[in-house]
Amino acid sequence: MTLRLEAQLAGLAILLPADLRTEWERLHGAPAPRLSPELMRMGLAYALQVKASGKLPARYARQLDRVGKGKAAAAPILTPGTQLVRSWNGRTISVAVVPGGYEWEGTVYRSLTAIARIVTGAAWSGPRFFGLTGRG
């Protein structure tokens, strides 16, 4: 986090409710909703962080929305270097998480689902096939 962003975030703590509404309108380009000062500070902090670092990727936003609605458990975030291993019909399937996808048998795929479909010959969810969801 940059020093400027840190200073902006720290400055939110001392703003009065009227100043929070003014800052909301400046950042969001719309009138401030009727929120408590604490919730408004959180919304402003988020907006400042988005401005500094960019938005949360859509896939993570969708996942957080599903988790928040109780429709899914939080899936682990897979980082490059992670190995996923699964046994299927007497065969060991080993997939490496690499930047931009998943490597299996020397080929990089964009999704685990693509690998699961090749392995099984059926329409499997890749995360479910590799045991990354609470089901299966």
PLY file of the C-alpha trace (Angstrom):
ply
format ascii 1.0
element vertex 136
property float x
property float y
property float z
element edge 135
property int vertex1
property int vertex2
end_header
0.00 0.00 0.00
1.37 3.40 -0.89
1.99 6.05 1.71
-0.55 8.34 0.03
-3.27 5.69 0.21
-2.38 4.94 3.83
-2.72 8.64 4.66
-6.08 8.85 2.87
-7.40 5.80 4.71
-6.18 7.15 8.07
-7.81 10.50 7.28
-11.23 8.86 7.00
-11.20 8.18 10.75
-11.33 11.87 11.62
-13.94 13.01 9.08
-17.27 14.21 10.41
-20.48 12.70 8.94
-21.06 15.72 6.67
-17.49 15.47 5.39
-17.95 11.73 4.79
-21.02 12.46 2.63
-19.07 15.07 0.65
-16.18 12.64 0.11
-18.66 9.92 -0.94
-20.14 12.19 -3.59
-16.64 13.11 -4.83
-15.49 9.48 -5.11
-18.71 7.84 -6.27
-20.22 10.69 -8.29
-23.55 10.11 -6.58
-25.28 11.25 -3.40
-24.24 9.37 -0.29
-26.64 6.66 0.89
-28.11 6.76 4.38
-25.41 4.80 6.20
-23.82 4.99 9.59
-20.52 6.89 9.62
-18.63 3.61 10.16
-20.23 1.91 7.12
-19.61 5.05 5.06
-15.91 4.94 6.09
-15.71 1.32 4.94
-17.32 2.18 1.60
-14.97 5.10 1.14
-11.95 3.00 2.08
-12.97 0.43 -0.52
-13.41 3.14 -3.18
-9.98 4.60 -2.39
-8.37 1.16 -2.62
-10.09 0.44 -5.94
-8.90 3.78 -7.26
-5.33 2.97 -6.18
-5.15 -0.73 -7.08
-8.04 -1.58 -9.39
-11.22 -3.55 -8.87
-11.49 -7.03 -7.49
-11.50 -9.47 -10.43
-15.06 -10.48 -11.38
-14.53 -14.17 -10.58
-13.57 -13.35 -6.98
-16.45 -10.89 -6.63
-18.90 -13.61 -7.80
-17.37 -16.13 -5.41
-17.64 -13.69 -2.49
-21.26 -13.00 -3.43
-22.07 -16.74 -3.42
-20.32 -17.23 -0.08
-22.11 -14.21 1.39
-25.47 -15.63 0.33
-24.62 -19.00 1.86
-24.68 -20.74 -1.53
-21.05 -21.84 -1.48
-18.14 -22.38 0.84
-15.09 -20.24 0.34
-12.82 -22.03 -2.11
-9.09 -21.94 -1.54
-7.05 -19.50 -3.58
-4.60 -21.54 -5.63
-1.20 -19.99 -6.12
1.46 -21.00 -8.66
3.41 -23.97 -7.39
0.39 -25.71 -5.85
0.02 -29.37 -6.89
-3.42 -30.98 -7.18
-3.48 -34.77 -7.17
-6.47 -37.01 -7.82
-6.85 -40.69 -8.50
-9.30 -41.58 -11.27
-9.98 -45.12 -12.50
-6.61 -46.34 -11.21
-4.74 -43.42 -12.76
-3.06 -40.62 -10.81
-3.87 -37.18 -12.18
-1.35 -34.54 -11.08
-1.95 -30.91 -12.01
0.38 -28.00 -11.27
-0.98 -24.50 -10.76
1.04 -22.17 -13.01
0.68 -18.48 -13.83
-2.37 -18.17 -16.09
-3.72 -21.67 -15.61
-3.10 -25.31 -14.80
-0.47 -27.58 -16.31
-1.28 -31.22 -16.89
0.83 -33.61 -18.97
2.87 -30.76 -20.47
-0.11 -28.66 -21.59
-1.41 -25.53 -19.86
-5.19 -25.26 -19.54
-7.15 -22.17 -18.51
-9.43 -24.09 -16.15
-9.55 -27.20 -14.02
-12.87 -28.02 -15.62
-11.20 -28.50 -19.01
-8.81 -31.02 -17.47
-11.58 -32.83 -15.58
-13.62 -33.18 -18.78
-10.67 -34.64 -20.68
-9.84 -37.07 -17.87
-13.39 -38.27 -17.27
-14.96 -37.79 -20.68
-17.91 -36.17 -18.89
-19.04 -32.69 -17.86
-17.39 -32.40 -14.44
-16.76 -29.27 -12.44
-12.97 -29.04 -12.21
-12.89 -27.70 -8.65
-15.30 -30.42 -7.58
-13.32 -33.12 -9.38
-10.15 -32.08 -7.55
-11.91 -31.84 -4.19
-11.76 -28.06 -3.84
-15.44 -27.70 -2.99
-17.31 -29.05 -0.01
-19.11 -31.61 -2.17
-18.19 -34.63 -4.26
0 1
1 2
2 3
3 4
4 5
5 6
6 7
7 8
8 9
9 10
10 11
11 12
12 13
13 14
14 15
15 16
16 17
17 18
18 19
19 20
20 21
21 22
22 23
23 24
24 25
25 26
26 27
27 28
28 29
29 30
30 31
31 32
32 33
33 34
34 35
35 36
36 37
37 38
38 39
39 40
40 41
41 42
42 43
43 44
44 45
45 46
46 47
47 48
48 49
49 50
50 51
51 52
52 53
53 54
54 55
55 56
56 57
57 58
58 59
59 60
60 61
61 62
62 63
63 64
64 65
65 66
66 67
67 68
68 69
69 70
70 71
71 72
72 73
73 74
74 75
75 76
76 77
77 78
78 79
79 80
80 81
81 82
82 83
83 84
84 85
85 86
86 87
87 88
88 89
89 90
90 91
91 92
92 93
93 94
94 95
95 96
96 97
97 98
98 99
99 100
100 101
101 102
102 103
103 104
104 105
105 106
106 107
107 108
108 109
109 110
110 111
111 112
112 113
113 114
114 115
115 116
116 117
117 118
118 119
119 120
120 121
121 122
122 123
123 124
124 125
125 126
126 127
127 128
128 129
129 130
130 131
131 132
132 133
133 134
134 135
